[in-house]
Amino acid sequence: MQIGPYQLSNQLIAAPMAGVTDQAFRNLCLRYGASLAVSEMLSSNPDVWDSDKSRQRMMHSGEEGIRSVQIAGADPDLMANAAKFNVEQGAHIIDINMGCPAKKVNKKFAGSALMQSPSLVKEILQAVVAAVDVPVTLKIRTGWEPEHRNGVEIAKIAEDCGIASLAVHGRTRQCMYKGFAEFDTIKAIKQTVSIPVIANGDIDTPEKAKFVLDYTGADALMIGRGAQGRPWIFKEILHYLETGKKLAPIKAEEQRTVMLEHLKKLCDLYGEYKGVRFARKHVGWYLNHEEQRQFRADFNRLETAAQQHSFVECYFDELV
């Protein structure tokens, strides 16, 4: 799939997820086969750019692959300025968030709340596309609520405004992450516009990935929650799409290596205090089976990186 001048190596993209897809996680996804990993959402409000959270999200030094930075907001001028700023910081692609269903985002009329106002959507897209000379992409949902799925209408606006590719999560804002994603709207969007369309939502197995590609006709897939604790899902899906066969499950030794590297990178990125706390949720995703509940509870009480490292080592020693 092509996004502006960038030819992606395959059809798999790691979705932007606030508090998850930091540089450490993006690099793992890329290593395991994602052709693109989109950064966490950045506010278009310049007043918050000097915060620790924003500075860490803007960090792309040493980043692998194509750098796609997602911005969010509801003011066309602020969004245009945010796009310019991030291109100056090294972004190769600017992605616009109109898919986030979080209440704190939507109450500012940003994220998926914007789908209620196609006219404002058009203003924002026109302003951002005109402001930068890099490709601008867009992520949306199928609509604001099930009774008002206007994804096709927004997709047409996006194409007319010069958006380079469109990612669509198969739920409305009202659905949040409940129930099951629907792919009929994504299929209809793909049949309506000529720009690349990326399908997103509930893609958590190789079989589901093939089904969604075949059913929607999408140009690519975007994988979010399915990669939490499983960055190797991209490798599994690629193998299945290429061969029609399932890849053997990841071995314990490889999982140990990935987890320990991830813990170290989190501390390198955030410092030990925050890194240790971010590590807790990631380890919870890596080891999320019922029989691992006690390990997770004990791990969450650890206060230092050294303790966490030792604890993971001991767990896998016993497992192996």
Salt bridges, closest charged atoms under 4 A:
GLU40 OE1 - ARG57 NE 3.27
ASP50 OD1 - ARG55 NH1 3.16
ASP52 OD1 - ARG55 NH2 2.27
GLU63 OE2 - ARG26 NE 2.72
GLU63 OE1 - HIS60 ND1 3.23
GLU145 OE2 - HIS148 ND1 2.63
GLU182 OE2 - ARG149 NE 3.24
ASP202 OD1 - ARG171 NH2 2.87
ASP202 OD1 - ARG225 NH2 3.28
GLU207 OE2 - LYS246 NZ 3.41
ASP214 OD2 - LYS210 NZ 2.71
ASP219 OD2 - LYS190 NZ 2.82
GLU236 OE1 - ARG230 NH2 3.03
GLU253 OE2 - ARG256 NH2 2.78
GLU261 OE2 - ARG31 NH2 2.48
ASP268 OD2 - LYS264 NZ 2.89
GLU290 OE2 - ARG293 NH2 2.83
ASP298 OD1 - ARG301 NH2 2.43
GLU303 OE1 - ARG277 NH2 2.68
GLU303 OE2 - ARG280 NH2 3.58
GLU313 OE1 - ARG256 NH1 2.48
GLU313 OE2 - HIS309 NE2 3.54
ASP317 OD1 - ARG256 NH1 3.04
